[in-house]
Amino acid sequence: MSSDDANIINDINILKEVSQSRRRKIYRKRIDPFADYDDKVFFRHYRFDKSTARFIIDLVRSDITPLSNRGGAISTDVIALTAIRYLAAGSYQKDVGDCHNISQQSVSN
């Protein structure tokens, strides 16, 4: 075996170690407020009934739809409802994100 072959084998072994040592992302289960909340709870959270919230989401859907579902992309409904919740409650981003099981960084995007 030549030194080039040994170097390639060494590089492959290093790559295997690195890939095995990476921690896997853990995605929190996100709620679906339309399905999980009854009408009263939904109104208390968003200050709109479900049909009005759907109407608003449909108005902005083309502007906020994620380009892909890679990396556990947040659904269009949750993006819009997060913004509505923020505006309705005047809460900080972390509180709004906690309501939807998404991080503060995702809320700010």
C-alpha positions in Angstrom: 0.0 0.0 0.0 1.3 3.4 -1.0 1.5 6.4 1.3 -1.3 8.1 -0.7 -3.5 5.1 -0.1 -2.7 5.2 3.6 -3.6 8.9 3.7 -6.9 8.3 2.0 -7.8 5.5 4.5 -6.8 7.7 7.4 -9.0 10.6 6.0 -11.9 8.2 5.6 -11.5 7.0 9.2 -11.4 10.6 10.5 -14.6 11.4 8.5 -16.4 8.4 10.0 -15.4 9.5 13.5 -16.6 13.0 12.9 -20.0 11.9 11.4 -20.6 9.4 14.3 -19.8 12.1 17.0 -22.3 14.7 15.6 -25.4 15.0 17.7 -28.6 14.6 16.0 -31.1 17.5 16.0 -34.1 16.9 18.2 -37.2 18.6 16.9 -39.9 19.4 19.4 -43.4 18.3 18.5 -45.3 21.3 17.3 -49.0 21.9 18.0 -51.6 22.5 15.4 -53.7 25.3 17.1 -56.6 24.7 14.6 -56.9 21.1 15.7 -55.6 21.2 19.2 -57.5 24.3 20.6 -61.2 24.5 20.9 -62.9 27.8 19.7 -62.7 29.5 23.1 -59.0 28.8 23.7 -58.2 29.7 20.1 -59.9 33.1 20.5 -58.2 33.7 23.8 -54.8 33.1 22.3 -55.2 35.0 19.0 -58.2 37.3 19.4 -59.7 36.0 16.2 -61.9 33.1 15.6 -60.6 30.2 13.5 -62.3 31.2 10.2 -60.9 34.8 10.5 -57.4 33.4 11.2 -57.6 31.1 8.2 -58.7 34.1 6.1 -55.7 36.1 7.3 -53.3 33.2 6.7 -54.6 32.7 3.2 -54.0 36.4 2.5 -50.3 36.2 3.4 -49.6 32.6 2.6 -47.6 33.3 -0.7 -45.4 35.7 1.2 -44.5 33.5 4.2 -44.5 30.0 2.8 -41.1 28.3 3.5 -39.1 27.5 0.4 -38.6 23.9 1.6 -39.4 21.5 4.4 -35.7 20.8 5.1 -34.6 21.0 8.7 -38.1 20.8 10.2 -39.4 24.0 8.5 -42.2 25.7 10.4 -45.6 25.5 8.7 -47.2 28.6 7.1 -50.1 28.3 9.6 -47.7 28.4 12.6 -45.7 31.3 11.2 -48.8 33.4 10.7 -50.4 32.4 14.0 -47.1 33.2 15.8 -47.2 36.7 14.3 -50.9 37.1 15.2 -50.3 35.9 18.7 -47.4 38.4 19.1 -49.6 41.3 17.9 -52.6 40.2 19.9 -50.8 39.7 23.2 -47.9 42.2 22.8 -45.7 39.5 24.3 -42.1 39.0 23.8 -40.8 36.6 21.2 -39.8 33.9 23.7 -43.2 33.7 25.2 -44.9 33.6 21.8 -42.4 30.9 20.7 -43.1 28.8 23.8 -46.8 28.8 22.9 -46.0 27.1 19.6 -42.9 25.1 20.7 -40.5 27.1 18.5 -37.4 28.9 19.5 -37.1 32.6 20.0 -34.7 32.8 17.0 -37.4 31.2 14.7 -40.0 33.7 16.0 -37.7 36.6 15.1 -37.3 35.4 11.5 
